[in-house]
């Protein structure tokens, strides 16, 4: 699993001591034990996705609205 990216508070001015927050990775609820699974970490500005079976540890990042549209399309096509 990846180490989450640290994000600086949007209220922090240049040169100030600032609060940094790490995203928490969550495994897909559709993942069975031992399978390669999708992991998601989200902030207000970005959704990060990675796959546990990916040896390159690639991360895809997108806007939360785009991710929501993607999830709606998956759910619609799954029905």
C-alpha positions, 0 to 999 in steps of 0.5 A: 500500500502507498504512503498517502500524500501529505497536503498542506492546509488551504488556509496556510500562507507562504512561510507560516507553520502549517498543518499537513494532513495525510489521506487515508487509503480505503480498500474497495468493499467489493474486494475479497481477501487475497485479491488485487484491489482498488484503494481510494484516498480522498480530500476535498479537492482530489480523489486518489486511486491505486490498485494493490496488485500494481507493482509500479504503484501508479496513482490516478488522481481526479476531481471528486465530481469526476469520480462521482460521475464515474461511480454513477456510470459504473452503478448504472451499467452494473444494474 
